[in-house]
Amino acid sequence: HDKLKMVVAINGAQDPAEDAARVRAVREAVGDGIELMVDANYLFAFPRALDLCKRIEPYRITWFEEPVSGNDARLLADLRRQTSIPISAGQNEGHKWRHRELLLHGAVDILQPNVVYVGGYTEALKVAAMAQAFNVPIANGGGWPHHNAHLIAGVANGWRVEFHVPMWVTGEMIFRDPPKPVRGTVTLPDRPGLGLEPNEEALRDTLER
């Protein structure tokens, strides 16, 4: 793999210095040829998010995901103005209006709708179209790659799909022979619909436990 995302905002999101030390250690371990993204799961207060940004700017971060508490659009926009690190957010937003707010405030460089949380493909396509109107790419965050890969592949501004291991393993359990990544790329099936066949036996066993 040539891309890696790591979690920050450890120790109750109170210690940007420790987070920065961890980011530096990862960058030194993987070298310059690996893209590195960080994710705070919207836990930082604004001053600590900005503090961490300044500390990790030298480490060539591809994006900082959901750095500010509550995905506050105004604070995200302010942070974006003060750092060279691209800002991403949106995976936990449950309807298109919150994505619209992020776009109108200029809060993100990358928007992250997730079809599982935003209301399905119809709503996700609306979000993608809004993002395209603002010249903003979309990337999957928050897992469920089997579903989100279809959204990302199907729109002009689709960019990346997150290989979220626990949710990928879940998909491997509940679907028969789902598509698998090869060297960082997934080829989607050409079968009708999503091309995903539920494994009814595995689902039945899970429900009976």
C-alpha positions as CSV (number, residue, x, y, z in Angstrom):
1,H,0.0,0.0,0.0
2,D,1.2,3.5,-0.7
3,K,-1.4,5.4,1.4
4,L,-2.0,5.4,5.2
5,K,-4.3,7.1,7.5
6,M,-3.7,7.4,11.3
7,V,-5.8,8.6,14.2
8,V,-4.8,11.6,16.2
9,A,-6.5,13.4,19.2
10,I,-5.4,10.8,21.7
11,N,-5.4,11.4,25.4
12,G,-8.8,13.1,25.3
13,A,-7.6,15.4,22.5
14,Q,-5.6,17.4,25.0
15,D,-2.0,16.7,23.8
16,P,-1.2,18.0,20.2
17,A,2.5,17.6,21.0
18,E,2.2,13.9,21.6
19,D,0.1,13.5,18.4
20,A,2.7,15.4,16.5
21,A,5.4,13.1,17.8
22,R,3.4,10.1,16.7
23,V,2.9,11.6,13.2
24,R,6.6,12.3,12.9
25,A,7.4,8.7,14.0
26,V,5.1,7.3,11.4
27,R,6.4,9.6,8.6
28,E,10.0,8.6,9.5
29,A,9.0,4.9,9.6
30,V,7.2,4.8,6.2
31,G,9.4,7.3,4.4
32,D,8.5,9.9,1.9
33,G,7.0,7.6,-0.7
34,I,3.8,6.9,1.3
35,E,0.9,9.3,1.5
36,L,-0.1,10.0,5.1
37,M,-3.5,11.3,6.3
38,V,-4.6,12.0,9.8
39,D,-8.0,11.8,11.4
40,A,-9.2,13.5,14.6
41,N,-12.8,12.2,14.5
42,Y,-13.9,15.8,15.2
43,L,-12.5,15.8,18.7
44,F,-10.2,18.8,18.9
45,A,-11.1,22.3,20.1
46,F,-10.0,24.8,17.5
47,P,-6.8,26.0,19.3
48,R,-5.5,22.5,19.6
49,A,-6.4,21.6,16.1
50,L,-4.4,24.6,14.8
51,D,-1.6,23.8,17.1
52,L,-1.3,20.3,15.7
53,C,-1.6,21.5,12.1
54,K,1.4,23.8,12.6
55,R,3.4,21.0,14.2
56,I,2.8,18.5,11.5
57,E,2.9,20.7,8.4
58,P,6.5,19.6,7.6
59,Y,5.4,15.9,7.3
60,R,3.6,16.3,4.0
61,I,0.1,15.4,5.2
62,T,-2.4,14.6,2.4
63,W,-5.4,15.7,4.4
64,F,-6.5,16.3,8.0
65,E,-9.8,14.7,8.5
66,E,-12.5,16.2,10.8
67,P,-10.1,18.1,12.9
68,V,-12.6,20.4,14.8
69,S,-15.2,19.5,17.3
70,G,-18.7,19.1,15.8
71,N,-17.4,19.8,12.3
72,D,-18.1,23.4,12.9
73,A,-18.1,24.9,9.4
74,R,-16.9,28.4,10.4
75,L,-14.1,27.0,12.5
76,L,-13.1,24.6,9.8
77,A,-12.9,27.4,7.3
78,D,-10.8,29.4,9.8
79,L,-8.5,26.5,10.3
80,R,-8.2,26.0,6.5
81,R,-7.1,29.6,6.1
82,Q,-4.3,29.1,8.6
83,T,-2.8,25.9,7.5
84,S,-1.2,24.4,4.4
85,I,-2.7,21.0,5.2
86,P,-5.8,20.2,3.1
87,I,-8.9,19.8,5.3
88,S,-11.5,17.1,4.9
89,A,-14.8,16.4,6.6
90,G,-18.3,15.1,6.2
91,Q,-18.3,11.4,6.8
92,N,-20.6,11.7,9.8
93,E,-23.0,14.2,8.4
94,G,-26.5,12.7,8.1
95,H,-28.1,14.9,5.4
96,K,-27.1,17.1,2.4
97,W,-27.8,20.4,4.1
98,R,-24.8,19.9,6.4
99,H,-22.6,19.2,3.4
100,R,-24.0,22.4,1.8
101,E,-23.0,24.3,4.9
102,L,-19.4,23.0,4.7
103,L,-19.2,24.0,1.0
104,L,-20.7,27.5,1.4
105,H,-18.3,28.3,4.2
106,G,-15.3,27.1,2.2
107,A,-14.6,24.7,5.1
108,V,-13.1,21.8,3.2
109,D,-10.7,20.9,0.5
110,I,-12.2,17.4,0.3
111,L,-15.8,16.5,1.1
112,Q,-16.5,13.1,2.5
113,P,-20.1,11.9,2.2
114,N,-20.8,8.3,3.1
115,V,-23.7,6.7,1.4
116,V,-24.5,4.6,4.5
117,Y,-24.9,7.7,6.7
118,V,-26.1,10.5,4.4
119,G,-29.3,8.8,3.2
120,G,-28.3,6.4,0.5
121,Y,-27.2,6.9,-3.1
122,T,-29.8,9.5,-4.0
123,E,-28.7,11.9,-1.3
124,A,-25.0,11.1,-1.8
125,L,-25.3,11.9,-5.5
126,K,-26.8,15.3,-4.6
127,V,-23.9,16.0,-2.2
128,A,-21.4,15.0,-4.9
129,A,-23.1,17.3,-7.4
130,M,-23.0,20.2,-4.9
131,A,-19.3,19.5,-4.3
132,Q,-18.6,19.4,-8.0
133,A,-20.2,22.8,-8.4
134,F,-17.6,24.1,-5.9
135,N,-14.8,22.3,-7.6
136,V,-14.3,20.1,-4.5
137,P,-13.5,16.4,-4.8
138,I,-15.2,13.8,-2.7
139,A,-13.5,10.9,-0.9
140,N,-15.0,8.1,1.2
141,G,-14.5,8.3,4.9
142,G,-16.1,6.4,7.7
143,G,-15.8,2.9,6.2
144,W,-18.3,0.7,4.3
145,P,-16.0,0.7,1.2
146,H,-18.1,-2.0,-0.7
147,H,-21.0,0.5,-0.9
148,N,-19.1,3.8,-1.3
149,A,-16.8,2.5,-4.0
150,H,-19.8,2.7,-6.4
151,L,-20.4,6.3,-5.5
152,I,-16.8,7.4,-5.9
153,A,-16.5,5.5,-9.2
154,G,-19.8,6.9,-10.6
155,V,-19.2,10.7,-10.3
156,A,-16.7,13.0,-12.0
157,N,-15.3,14.4,-8.8
158,G,-14.9,11.0,-7.0
159,W,-11.4,10.5,-5.7
160,R,-10.7,7.8,-3.0
161,V,-12.3,5.0,-1.0
162,E,-11.1,4.2,2.5
163,F,-10.0,0.7,3.1
164,H,-11.4,0.5,6.6
165,V,-10.3,-2.9,7.9
166,P,-13.2,-3.8,10.4
167,M,-15.9,-2.8,7.9
168,W,-14.1,-4.5,5.0
169,V,-14.0,-7.7,7.0
170,T,-17.7,-7.3,7.7
171,G,-18.3,-7.0,4.0
172,E,-16.2,-10.1,3.3
173,M,-18.5,-12.0,5.8
174,I,-21.9,-10.9,4.5
175,F,-21.3,-10.8,0.8
176,R,-20.2,-13.7,-1.5
177,D,-16.9,-13.0,-3.3
178,P,-17.0,-9.2,-3.1
179,P,-14.4,-7.2,-5.1
180,K,-11.0,-7.1,-3.5
181,P,-8.3,-4.4,-3.8
182,V,-5.2,-5.2,-5.8
183,R,-2.3,-2.8,-5.4
184,G,-4.6,-0.1,-4.0
185,T,-7.2,-0.4,-6.8
186,V,-10.6,-2.1,-6.7
187,T,-12.4,-3.2,-9.9
188,L,-16.1,-3.0,-9.4
189,P,-18.3,-5.9,-10.6
190,D,-20.4,-5.5,-13.7
191,R,-23.3,-7.4,-12.3
192,P,-26.7,-5.7,-11.9
193,G,-27.1,-3.2,-9.1
194,L,-24.1,-3.1,-6.7
195,G,-23.0,-6.5,-7.9
196,L,-22.9,-7.7,-4.3
197,E,-24.5,-11.0,-3.5
198,P,-25.6,-11.4,0.2
199,N,-24.3,-14.5,1.9
200,E,-27.6,-15.6,3.4
201,E,-26.1,-18.4,5.4
202,A,-23.6,-16.1,7.1
203,L,-26.3,-13.5,7.8
204,R,-28.5,-16.2,9.3
205,D,-25.8,-17.4,11.6
206,T,-25.0,-13.9,12.7
207,L,-28.7,-13.2,13.5
208,E,-29.0,-16.4,15.5
209,R,-26.1,-15.6,17.8
